[in-house]
Structure formats: structure tokens, C-alpha cells
Amino acid sequence: MTITVKTQSGLEDLLAKELRELGLKDIATGRRMVSCEGELEDVYRINYCSRLALKVLVPILTFDIKQAKDVYTKSLNYDWHQWLSDNQSFVVRFSVFSDLFNNSLYGAQLLKDAIVDHIREKTGNRPSVELKNADISFDLYINKNKCIVSIDSSGEPLFKRNYKTKSSKAPLNEILASGLIQLAGWDRKQTLINPMCGSGTLLFEALFYAENRPPQFYRKKWSFQKWPNFDRHLFYQVKDEANEKITNPTARIIGLDNDPITIKFLRRNLRELELDEKVSTQMVDFFKWDHRAENAILIMNPPYDERMKVHDVKKFYQSIGDHLKQNFKGNTAWIITNNKQAMKSIGLKTSAKIPVFNGPLECRYMKYELFDGRLKERD
């Protein structure tokens, strides 16, 4: 079957590489998605093992339209009963990029009506529509005159890993955190330091990456478990094979934050999952902490002055640059932010700039090689 795997903008190539490592074939990248060919087993495997997948979709119906109402007429006769029974609930998620629709919700409404009418005609009963916690989730994508209807195997977005009990004010998305770690080129052996770590999303993702723990190890529910063709034995076989690859991490993973409440909840979370001995957490002001050893990677997500306000954001970023330059020579720092003006105040030369999105915010992920001595002296 064809499988469409959604991700965040900027992570498409990483996802394609990950899917190859998972054994998928005929891989092609698109905008915020990667398509591939696989079987039901692969749908389960991507959902459980992918660190970068947001949704795993299986396209089931494709057609062209000339007017909006064609969505209803061309989907009415599809055999929806093979996926949905009359005693189940469903929802239609949608993305519409077409001048044929003044309201994108209208396209989803037409598809919903077609599904309900088809099931009612076939069984005499109608399935219910639920926006939250639906049994079956369909995805409608319309681009100009092209319509693709997929069944969503994931349900809740896959950034919901179910390992955190409490989040900080502006937490990183788990998929983005994992992407930042891989974009930084971390070899899972170097020391990884996460200043201003907040609720620890990046620490968890780094640890799971280092020990090869599946990212959905703590998750219990996926939509494919409600599919008529759900193979429980096959799914548990996929999980067991992945879990057998978990190893003890060798890298030091260090999280720093000066908020006592944040650190308290982070430590409690780690302790409840019996991971507290694998991650070092310190309640300390980053600007009063240094790392004299070399070859560590620092990954920072400082406040952008958006959701978390900073009194003087330019001075704050200048202080970050000064502290890195003076106290972290021989290491590499990566910083993500959407505040371009403040970023200029860091005062260090970047060796890489990668565009990524943190939610709706367009950001830059900057690499700083903190050489010991002047750059010219190393050339």
C-alpha cells in the first residue's frame, strides 16, 4: 500500500532517511510529508518507531473535481463500510487549497455527509461524528482540483508521546526536539547539554535516541487499533522487535534550568519513569555554569520574546554569546529562535543556518563552533 507520513517543515529529509532505515521502499519527499510503499506491518512500525512522523496516513480514494459538490458525489459510492461500522464514531480532518471552496470546512462537511449517507444506505443506521476521541479518523486533502482521502492510522498526533506529566510554558514539540538533535549531528556518544531545559522535552528525546528506545514506548492508543483489519499479534510482534533493541546509553545527557518548580517536576517525571539515573538535571543559572571539557554539543531553545517575555531580549542573547565564547571553548552550540534581531546580538559566527518551524513560528537553527582561539589561527 501507499503510505503518506506527515512531518514538520524542515524535517522531510531526515524523515526520509529514517523511513529507509525502517525498511520502507519507493520513498519520495514532499512538503511536510514523505510518501513510501509498505504493508500493514510497516504502518504499525512507523507509528511506533518514527521519531519524526506527525501522522501516518493511508490514501484510500483519489479523484478530481470541477466543483465543490463533486466531493460528495464522487465519494458517495466508495465502500466506507470496509473501514467504518455503523456503531463507530468518526471525524474528518481536512486541508483545502482550492479556489472552489470559500470555506474549507465545507469540503469536510461534504465528505462527512457522503460517508454517513453511504453507511446509512448500507446498514440502515448512521455512524456518529465526534471531533474528539473518534474511533476512525479520515483525512481530506484538496489541492486545486485534486482530492485525496486517506485513513489516519495514528489518531492523536504522534508528538504526543505520553511520557510527560507536566509541561513548561513554551515547550518544544517532541518531533521538533528529536529533529533538532539529529540535525545537530549528535552521535549519541558525545555529552549533550540542554541549557534552559524547561520540562525536558529535548532531554527525553535525546535519551530515547541514545538508548534506541521507540519514541512511542509509553503510548497506549492508535487509531489503527479500531480498524476492522487490525492484527493484534502482528502489532505486538512489531513492538517486541523494536523494544528488544533498547540499549544502555553511554553519553552524558545534562539539563539545566534555574526555575526550581520546573526542575522539581522534571525530576519527578524522570523518577516516575525510572530514568532519573540516565539524565543529569541541575537547578542552576546557565550564565553561572560552564563546561570545561571539549567535544560536547549544546542545544538551546532560549525565549524568543513571544510566549515567554524577556526584559531586554537583545542583551539577553548577547549574554548567551558572551558566555558561550568565554566558557565553552572546544564545544559546539546549536540555538533555535525566531527572533532574528536578537539573534544578531549573539556576536558569534554561524557555521550553519537551518530553517525550521516551532509550531507556527518560522525559526532558524544556528550552529556555532566554539573554537579555542581565533578562527583564523585554526585555518
FINU-57558 format. One record per atom (N, C-alpha, C): x, y negated, z. Coordinates in steps of 0.001 Angstrom, whole numbers, padded with zeros to 6 digits, always signed. Layout:
XYZ...
END
This chain:
+000842+001193+000000+000000+000000+000000+000880-001247+000000+000323-002341-000494+000999-003628-000385+000770-004182+001017+001823-004732+001599+001754-005307+002944+002250-006744+002864+001488-007671+003422+001886-009070+003483+002199-009423+004930+003424-009873+005172+003862-010188+006528+004060-011698+006634+003270-012336+007469+003378-013781+007654+004443-014113+008695+005073-015254+008521+006053-015725+009487+006038-017238+009509+006970-017836+010222+007063-019292+010288+007993-019811+009200+007742-021033+008783+008547-021655+007740+010018-021708+008167+010884-021296+007273+012314-021291+007540+012855-019941+007958+011962-018983+008240+012398-017665+008716+012152-016565+007683+011756-016953+006473+011378-015963+005470+012536-015018+005105+013725-015564+004896+014858-014715+004502+015263-013772+005627+015225-014264+006858+015526-013397+007998+014518-012263+008101+013242-012584+007877+012205-011557+007926+012415-010530+006832+012763-010975+005628+013014-010042+004525+014145-009079+004887+015199-009606+005491+016325-008765+005919+015871-007758+006973+015058-008216+007911+014556-007338+008958+013695-006215+008369+012846-006544+007405+011979-005540+006795+012801-004491+006041+013882-004920+005408+014764-003943+004748+015351-002985+005779+015755-003535+006917+016323-002697+007974+015290-001729+008541+014006-002094+008458+012938-001218+008925+012515-000200+007865+013144-000289+006686+012899+000712+005661+011852+000352+004631+011393-000894+004595+010377-001297+003616+010997-001482+002237+010177-001347+001192+010635-001419-000193+009946-002567-000945+010500-002882-002119+009926-003892-003025+009624-005192-002277+010626-005707-001612+010456-006887-000755+010587-008162-001575+009659-009082-001384+009679-010374-002076+009282-011468-001090+010035-012551-001081+009754-013655-000164+008862-014693-000821+008027-015321-000010+007187-016424-000446+007216-017516+000606+006242-018387+000550+006177-019470+001520+005524-018959+002804+006267-018916+003862+005828-018446+005174+005322-017001+005140+005821-016222+004201+005409-014821+004121+006427-014017+003332+006364-012714+003558+007163-011759+002791+006248-010598+002442+006254-010180+001195+005456-009026+000782+006368-007821+000609+005800-006630+000782+006567-005403+000641+005603-004262+000359+006157-003105+000086+005364-001908-000145+005646-000911+000963+004599-000262+001475+004785+000711+002531+003534+001531+002745+003525+002271+003829+002403+003122+004170+001844+002717+005523+000829+003429+005977+000200+003107+007260+001221+003124+008389+002133+004065+008346+003196+004149+009346+004009+002857+009403+004244+002253+008229+005019+001014+008172+004245-000161+008753+002926-000156+008569+002097-001193+009195+002274-001157+010709+002235+000055+011276+002436+000202+012718+003845-000255+013110+004834+000152+012319+006230-000140+012661+006511-001646+012628+006011-002332+011615+006244-003782+011539+005591-004478+012727+004367-004090+013053+003668-004700+014182+004417-004513+015489+005034-003360+015658+005691-003058+016934+007141-003528+016984+007822-003507+015849+009275-003716+015849+009741-005060+015296+008914-005758+014546+009375-007001+013932+009438-008126+014953+010567-008805+015005+010743-009952+015891+010293-011252+015237+010072-011204+013932+009833-012424+013172+008465-012471+012506+007690-011389+012613+006371-011344+011985+005337-012047+012849+004511-012854+012208+003400-013523+012886+002108-012724+012735+001888-012195+011556+000718-011371+011236+001137-010330+010204+000513-009169+010265+000741-008132+009261-000594-007869+008581-000684-008237+007308-001922-008150+006547-001819-007080+005458-002946-006450+005187-003031-005503+004070-004070-006033+003087-003663-006546+001923-004623-007039+000932-005535-005912+000445-006832-006173+000438-007799-005140+000034-008680-005571-001132-008705-006867-001456-009597-007349-002522-009022-008631-003109-008867-008653-004416-008341-009827-005119-009246-010143-006305-009586-011419-006473-010430-011803-007605-010258-013297-007890-010680-013707-009096-010645-015116-009490-012047-015708-009363-012102-016999-009114-013387-017688-009002-013397-018918-009908-014595-019282-010348-014785-020507-011124-015536-021555-010318-016276-021088-009317-016996-021984-008417-016998-021357-007028-017317-022165-006026-017229-021711-004642-018086-020478-004382-019298-020449-004941-020227-019347-004658-019744-018001-005172-018730-018024-006063-018174-016766-006565-017534-015945-005445-017135-016596-004371-016573-015863-003233-017598-014862-002717-018863-015286-002653-019929-014393-002181-020236-013303-003206-020474-013704-004452-020930-012734-005453-019868-011687-005775-018582-012082-005756-017526-011153-006138-017046-010273-004976-017453-010607-003787-017067-009773-002639-018237-008953-002095-019449-009239-002564-020640-008589-002017-020624-007073-002225-020144-006621-003379-020232-005198-003706-019008-004392-003284-018048-005031-002639-016899-004291-002119-017375-003393-000963-016760-002245-000798-017178-001300+000233-016608-001703+001599-017229-002703+002221-016770-003194+003526-016958-002157+004624-017845-001213+004391-018147-000216+005419-016963+000717+005682-016003+000767+004741-014824+001605+004970-013913+001021+006049-014103-000259+006338-013297-000914+007371-014118-001308+008592-015414-001516+008416-016237-002126+009457-017561-001386+009598-017880-000949+010801-019178-000317+011041-020160-001354+011570-021439-001011+011558-022450-001991+011944-022466-002275+013449-021796-001460+014240-021747-001723+015680-020448-002388+016121-019660-002842+015148-018426-003559+015462-018596-005058+015190-017707-005844+015792-017682-007287+015534-016514-007607+014605-016641-008727+013909-015549-009122+013019-015425-010639+012972-014307-011095+012432-014063-012517+012243-013360-012699+010906-013557-013859+010289-012860-014196+009046-011955-015391+009321-010652-015179+009228-009688-016273+009274-009448-016744+007842-009078-017993+007649-009018-018491+006278-007948-019550+006089-007420-019577+004872-006535-020643+004396-007003-020975+002985-007452-022190+002772-008042-022563+001488-007304-023769+000912-006763-023594-000310-006071-024672-001015-006662-024752-002424-007854-025318-002510-008567-025348-003788-009507-026543-003832-009554-027190-004990-010465-028326-005185-011920-027873-005297-012150-026570-005378-013515-026062-005461-014249-026146-004123-013511-026453-003057-014104-026477-001722-013875-027837-001066-014970-028510-000720-014862-029741+000060-014594-029430+001532-015040-028258+001942-014867-027818+003310-014334-026388+003281-013115-026169+003781-012502-024843+003713-013301-023819+004510-014023-024270+005530-014847-023360+006329-015945-022712+005481-016362-023411+004408-017430-022900+003546-017009-021588+002883-015743-021495+002468-015252-020269+001856-015338-019094+002809-014947-019318+004069-015027-018260+005078-016483-017869+005338-017383-018860+005322-018797-018594+005549-019372-017720+004428-018968-017988+003191-019443-017190+002062-018977-015750+002176-017717-015554+002559-017213-014197+002712-017910-013487+003869-018109-014191+004958-018813-013615+006118-020215-013154+005712-020930-013995+004962-022281-013639+004534-022273-012401+003640-021277-012307+002754-021191-011154+001864-020952-009876+002655-020073-009943+003650-019782-008760+004468-021026-008324+005244-021692-009280+005875-022897-008974+006659-023996-008396+005777-024223-009022+004622-025284-008552+003724-024979-007154+003190-023726-006884+002891-023359-005566+002374-023583-004485+003433-023118-004726+004652-023273-003739+005726-024751-003532+006050-025518-004610+006071-026947-004505+006365-027679-003713+005272-027284-003933+004037-027892-003197+002928-027560-001707+003016-026378-001398+003503-025920-000019+003545-026463+000734+004759-026585+000053+005897-026929+000739+007152-028254+000303+007763-028768-000845+007340-029979-001378+007954-029710-002234+009172-028452-002293+009586-028053-003128+010728-026952-004079+010304-026776-005144+011099-025737-006116+010762-024668-006151+011856-023404-006216+011454-022344-006365+012444-022367-007780+013012-021833-007948+014187-021806-009270+014815-020522-010008+014458-020602-011320+014508-019440-012166+014246-018967-012766+015567-017701-012580+015867-017112-013128+017091-015809-013828+016742-015673-015063+017180-014465-015815+016884-013294-015352+017738-013585-014842+018935-012535-014353+019829-012772-012876+020124-011676-012137+020185-011717-010717+020555-012583-009869+019625-012595-010223+018344-013336-009411+017367-012638-008068+017169-013430-007043+016855-012855-005718+016603-012013-005712+015334-012567-006278+014270-011910-006279+012964-011727-007718+012502-010536-008010+011986-010241-009366+011526-009870-009339+010044-010589-010162+009260-010291-010300+007837-009619-011654+007607-008779-011697+006597-008045-012918+006258-008388-013306+004822-008875-014536+004646-009225-015051+003322-008214-016116+002918-007577-015900+001775-006613-016865+001237-007082-017280-000148-007300-018574-000335-007721-019097-001636-006718-020159-002079-006137-019930-003243-005198-020891-003831-005687-021207-005241-006243-022401-005405-006857-022831-006672-008004-021891-007023-007830-021015-008027-008918-020117-008443-008699-018674-007992-007623-018445-007269-007264-017083-006872-007677-016813-005432-008372-015691-005214-008797-015288-003867-008160-013953-003500-007617-013905-002299-007082-012658-001754-007714-012431-000389-008374-011294-000235-008945-010911+001053-008099-009777+001617-007646-009943+002842-006823-008932+003496-007469-008522+004807-007121-007339+005258-007498-006942+006607-006278-007146+007492-006500-007785+008621-005433-008161+009543-005201-007013+010518-004004-006430+010472-003711-005295+011341-003274-005715+012738-002903-006981+012897-002320-007428+014166-003358-007902+015171-004335-008669+014709-005278-009282+015646-004666-010531+016232-004406-010534+017526-003736-011669+018151-002383-011875+017477-001976-013130+017233-000673-013384+016603+000450-012674+017348+001456-012235+016607+002497-011402+017187+003506-012176+018032+003379-013499+018100+004229-014204+019068+003730-013971+020492+002544-013440+020641+002008-013119+021965+002540-011753+022378+003706-011762+023031+004422-010530+023361+003909-009899+024660+003222-010658+025469+002644-010143+026713+003692-009839+027782+004827-010558+027747+005818-010347+028805+005944-011528+029767+005327-012656+029441+005435-013823+030315+004133-014072+031062+004247-014359+032354+003066-014643+033172+002772-016129+033256+003774-016967+032994+003580-018413+033088+004564-019097+032165+004113-020167+031491+004963-020897+030559+005238-022303+031066+006316-022891+030549+006645-024276+030869+005778-025215+030031+006012-026509+030154+005161-027499+029493+005243-027434+027973+006415-027182+027448+006585-027160+025985+007412-025943+025596+006842-024741+025733+007619-023524+025478+007865-023301+023995+008992-022652+023699+009254-022231+022332+008330-021078+021965+007892-021074+020733+007199-019917+020185+008181-018742+020158+007716-017553+020558+008598-016389+020644+009231-016028+019307+008481-016162+018226+009023-015860+016906+010125-016853+016543+009876-018130+016817+010900-019134+016545+012133-018884+017404+011945-018564+018680+013082-018305+019564+013946-017176+019019+013298-016096+018589+014052-014979+018018+014752-015400+016733+014080-016216+015935+014688-016714+014707+015901-017584+014982+015825-018440+015988+016953-019310+016331+018164-018484+016753+017916-017424+017515+019011-016556+017960+019698-015918+016765+018917-015444+015811+019509-014784+014645+020150-015781+013693+019544-016961+013536+020147-017990+012693+021491-018454+013243+021638-018371+014557+022903-018763+015189+024002-017732+014955+023632-016583+014414+024630-015560+014131+025143-014839+015362+024330-014796+016415+024758-014126+017649+024977-012644+017391+026150-012135+017816+026494-010743+017541+026060-009787+018652+025342-010303+019644+024826-009512+020765+025941-009023+021698+027147-009579+021501+028273-009280+022387+028788-010540+023065+028721-011663+022360+029150-012937+022922+028251-013356+024087+028815-014156+024971+027998-014788+026007+027033-015757+025346+025772-015698+025739+024757-016616+025221+024242-017463+026376+024278-018765+026217+023864-019706+027257+022685-020523+026744+021644-020601+027548+020446-021360+027182+020203-022451+028224+020825-023647+028038+020552-024760+028953+019117-025253+028785+018557-025815+029881+017185-026326+029853+016247-025214+029394+016352-024057+030021+015720-022827+029518+014215-022775+029733+013659-023617+030625+012219-023613+030843+011735-022256+031319+010667-021759+030715+010083-020486+031142+010828-019279+030584+011892-019518+029812+012793-018438+029448+012477-017665+028186+011674-018232+027286+011341-017502+026061+012591-017064+025311+013535-017970+025170+014740-017653+024421+015567-016592+025145+015552-016609+026469+016296-015616+027250+015703-014221+027053+014382-014130+027117+013727-012839+026908+014020-012306+025512+013878-013179+024506+014088-012731+023132+015543-012314+022914+016477-013025+023533+017888-012660+023413+018152-011312+024071+017593-011109+025249+017787-009841+025953+017224-008676+025148+015999-008820+024651+015385-007733+023892+016175-007437+022614+016712-008488+022008+017532-008326+020811+018825-007588+021169+019436-007962+022297+020700-007361+022717+020539-005889+023077+019426-005523+023679+019236-004131+024096+018407-003327+023103+018069-003962+021969+017302-003297+020910+015915-002871+021389+015376-003620+022318+014025-003334+022811+013013-003893+021816+012021-003109+021402+010997-003635+020496+010331-004872+021100+010095-005902+020304+009533-007141+020839+008131-006987+021420+007396-005971+020956+006030-005760+021448+005974-004637+022489+007069-004404+023171+007169-003338+024171+006081-003450+025240+005687-004693+025580+004716-004911+026652+003302-005173+026138+003127-005162+024848+001809-005436+024272+000968-004157+024242-000341-004307+024434-001228-003152+024514-002220-003049+023358-002554-004170+022694-003657-004151+021737-003252-004716+020379-003699-004028+019340-003594-004480+017957-004919-004187+017260-005221-004938+016228-006481-004719+015513-006527-003362+014824-005366-002858+014362-005388-001599+013623-005890-000433+014486-005888-000604+015810-006397+000451+016683-007910+000611+016554-008571-000392+015951-010015-000315+015729-010363+000077+014297-009349+000290+013469-009607+000706+012099-010144+002143+012081-011016+002464+011134-011534+003838+011031-010440+004870+010777-009349+004449+010103-008284+005399+009773-007131+005351+010773-007357+004796+011956-006283+004703+012954-005798+006096+013343-004484+006284+013232-003852+007557+013554-003076+007380+014863-003697+007750+015961-003087+007549+017285-001748+008288+017407-001720+009523+016926-000492+010307+017029+000649+009643+016263+000361+009168+015062+001387+008523+014244+001881+007242+014906+000964+006458+015469+001356+005218+016118+002282+005491+017305+001943+006460+018142+002796+006764+019301+004122+007371+018870+004129+008038+017741+005392+008531+017204+006295+007365+016805+005701+006348+016158+006457+005147+015779+006998+004444+017024+006158+004296+018043+006599+003652+019288+007726+004430+019954+007573+005730+020054+008586+006553+020720+009922+006476+020001+009899+006508+018668+011141+006421+017900+011846+005083+018152+011069+004014+018227+011652+002694+018471+012180+002583+019905+011422+003088+020855+011821+002975+022260+013073+003794+022573+013276+004873+021834+014465+005700+022056+015758+004976+021692+015653+003891+020940+016841+003140+020511+017248+002049+021495+016490+001878+022585+016817+000862+023586+018135+001231+024268+019038+000254+024375+020346+000479+024989+020591-000561+026077+021620-000350+026866+022013-001336+027877+022783-002467+027209+022397-003727+027436+023104-004842+026804+024485-005033+027405+025422-005483+026580+026780-005753+027057+027065-007242+027170+026266-008080+026536+026504-009524+026550+025987-010158+027829+026646-011224+028248+026122-012042+029339+025095-013012+028764+023934-013088+029388+022869-013993+028970+022559-014888+030155+022722-016205+029954+022651-017154+031061+021610-018223+030769+020698-018451+031710+019702-019506+031589+019879-020549+032669+019807-021816+032278+019996-022928+033213+018785-023846+033188+018347-024297+034337+017292-025309+034416+017357-025966+035789+017039-027258+035827+017114-027980+037104+015763-028126+037781+014733-027492+037253+013399-027557+037853+013209-026331+038752+013108-026506+040055+013006-025353+040966+011759-024510+040747+010652-025142+040377+009416-024382+040144+009554-023517+038898+010128-024094+037844+010329-023352+036602+011227-022140+036830+012338-022354+037514+013265-021261+037792+012614-020204+038684+011806-020639+039624+011124-019709+040518+010229-018757+039726+009417-019302+038825+008518-018462+038037+009280-017587+037049+010358-018118+036478+011172-017332+035554+011781-016130+036268+012351-016365+037440+012965-015269+038193+011928-014239+038619+010751-014710+039008+009691-013780+039392+009284-012920+038195+009171-013557+037031+008797-012840+035814+009831-011763+035486+011102-012122+035544+012174-011166+035264+012168-010022+036276+011937-010370+037534+011947-009355+038593+010792-008365+038431+009608-008881+038073+008440-008011+037900+008632-007029+036754+009413-007416+035762+009691-006543+034625+010971-005734+034814+011597-005891+035984+012835-005197+036323+013952-005539+035330+013999-006821+034959+015013-007308+034028+015939-008327+034683+015757-008566+035974+016479-009648+036645+017983-009419+036708+018437-008180+036670+019872-007913+036714+020520-008052+035340+019713-008236+034308+020242-008323+032943+020357-009762+032449+019738-010699+033173+019779-012112+032801+020185-012926+034023+021162-013798+033855+021600-014671+034941+020858-016004+034847+020180-016399+035914+019471-017684+035932+020058-018556+037030+020255-019817+036706+020841-020751+037670+020018-022032+037709+019659-022458+038914+018980-023739+039072+020050-024812+039182+020317-025464+038083+021420-026417+038039+021158-027434+036935+021622-028632+037142+021579-029672+036117+022637-029352+035067+022235-029237+033830+023174-028907+032758+024359-029856+032737+024125-031110+033036+025191-032105+032952+026188-031981+034107+025923-031071+035041+026859-030811+036145+027409-029386+036067+027273-028761+034913+027683-027369+034741+028535-027266+033490+029606-026464+033545+030418-026260+032351+030799-024791+032220+031345-024468+031065+031707-023081+030762+033106-023119+030167+034103-022788+030976+035496-022915+030551+035941-021802+029610+035245-020667+029640+035607-019586+028723+035264-019977+027291+035859-019283+026347+035622-019586+024933+034735-018533+024282+034284-018886+023063+033535-017972+022191+032134-017662+022699+031564-018555+023482+030153-018419+023856+029299-019210+022867+028028-018843+022800+027059-019576+021986+026052-020230+022918+025863-021541+022757+024824-022273+023491+023681-022547+022531+022460-022268+022955+021282-022607+022170+020395-023482+023032+020112-024692+022534+019388-025677+023330+018131-026158+022613+017083-026288+023377+015832-026882+022898+015495-028042+023835+016245-029156+023724+016020-030278+024641+014699-030972+024326+014168-031765+025259+012934-032521+024991+013078-033384+023748+011999-033435+022942+012010-034232+021716+011473-035641+021958+010964-035904+023165+010241-037128+023484+008870-037123+022816+008311-035921+022622+006954-035757+022075+006044-035301+023216+005974-033979+023446+005155-033460+024545+005826-033702+025894+007153-033641+025907+007912-033923+027130+008656-035244+026938+008272-036259+027691+008827-037587+027525+010170-037723+028240+011037-038522+027638+012351-038811+028202+012465-040318+028333+013000-040794+029463+013061-042240+029727+013827-042975+028635+015020-042517+028318+015825-043116+027248+016363-041960+026418+015613-041571+025401+015920-040342+024687+017258-040426+023959+017607-041603+023429+018887-041723+022720+020058-041551+023685+019947-042131+024852+021007-041983+025856+021080-040541+026341+019922-039903+026455+019866-038505+026890+020619-037620+025905+020387-037811+024606+021069-036998+023598+022557-037346+023531+022882-038597+023769+024293-038981+023819+025004-038251+024957+024319-038135+026090+024892-037421+027243+025109-035948+026925+024182-035352+026146+024352-033951+025736+025636-033805+024919+025812-034690+023933+027001-034628+023091+028281-034830+023888+028282-035807+024789+029482-036069+025596+029831-034870+026467+028811-034271+027079+029055-033134+027970+029568-031925+027194+029001-031686+026032+029472-030568+025211+030924-030790+024785+031232-031989+024353+032569-032296+023857+033621-032166+024955+033264-032577+026162+034245-032611+027248+034388-031279+027980+033320-030473+028022+033329-029317+028921+033053-027970+028265+032875-027938+026946+032561-026674+026292+033442-026429+025069+034679-026857+025137+035593-026662+024014+035837-025170+023785+035892-024804+022508+036111-023410+022161+034836-022609+022023+033691-023277+022209+032392-022611+022094+031598-023219+020941+030429-022679+020690+029566-023173+019617+028200-023517+020189+027698-024688+019833+026379-025119+020305+025417-025244+019134+024188-024799+019362+023092-024973+018409+021975-025731+019123+021474-026778+018481+020440-027610+019094+019295-027795+018103+018069-027571+018591+016880-027786+017764+016136-029016+018281+015727-029879+017358+014922-031045+017714+014232-031590+016475+013162-032358+016691+012538-033060+015570+012806-034556+015648+013568-034965+016669+013851-036386+016871+015151-036748+016142+015029-037159+014881+016200-037419+014045+017036-038587+014557+016375-039600+015055+017116-040759+015551+017926-040406+016790+017286-039679+017702+018000-039288+018917+019156-038347+018582+018966-037502+017584+019996-036539+017217+021295-037234+016796+021158-038402+016172+022343-039144+015740+023198-039575+016922+022559-039685+018093+023276-040147+019281+024170-039069+019880+024054-037830+019426+024906-036773+019972+026370-037045+019692+026661-037624+018530+028024-038061+018257+028997-036948+017911+028500-035774+017529+029355-034666+017130+029080-034320+015672+030081-033782+015007+029924-033418+013611+029211-032078+013500+028191-032041+012652+027461-030783+012450+028152-029949+011378+028136-028640+011565+028673-027735+010549+027554-026966+009849+026311-027158+010309+025152-026563+009642+023902-027303+010081+022953-027458+009155+021650-028065+009447+020582-027194+008785+019711-026617+009583+018710-025702+009060+017319-026238+009382+016466-026443+008377+015095-026900+008647+014233-025756+009195+013558-026007+010291+012631-025040+010884+011440-025810+011435+010370-025094+011765+009196-025717+012358+008984-025165+013761+008784-026074+014709+008372-025699+016055+006902-026082+016182+006015-025111+015936+004600-025448+015828+004405-026332+014612+003711-027468+014753+003507-028362+013615+004672-029329+013389+005665-029298+014292+006756-030273+014245+007878-029796+013335+008198-030606+012331+009323-030287+011457+010616-030643+012174+011480-029661+012340+012686-029834+013138+013941-029542+012311+015083-029864+012898+016379-029469+012368+017105-028670+013438+017728-027603+012989+018509-026749+013877+019968-026994+013536+020700-027633+014451+022042-028143+014181+023103-027285+014860+024181-027027+014118+025312-026274+014651+026483-027207+014911+027071-027080+016097+028235-027872+016473+029348-026937+016933+030445-026944+016207+031608-026157+016622+032473-027036+017509+032591-026661+018763+033232-027493+019776+034712-027141+019857+035459-027655+018871+036866-027312+018763+037668-027876+019927+038709-027136+020272+039647-027610+021291+040708-028446+020589+040564-029750+020611+041437-030649+019879+040707-031237+018685+041353-032130+017962+040692-032765+016826+040530-031805+015663+039436-031985+014953+039135-031106+013832+040255-031125+012807+040856-032302+012553+041899-032416+011542+043121-031582+011922+043373-031448+013245+044524-030704+013693+044360-029224+013434+043126-028739+013244+042864-027320+013020+042895-026960+011548+042811-027967+010681+042788-027703+009240+044186-027383+008696
END
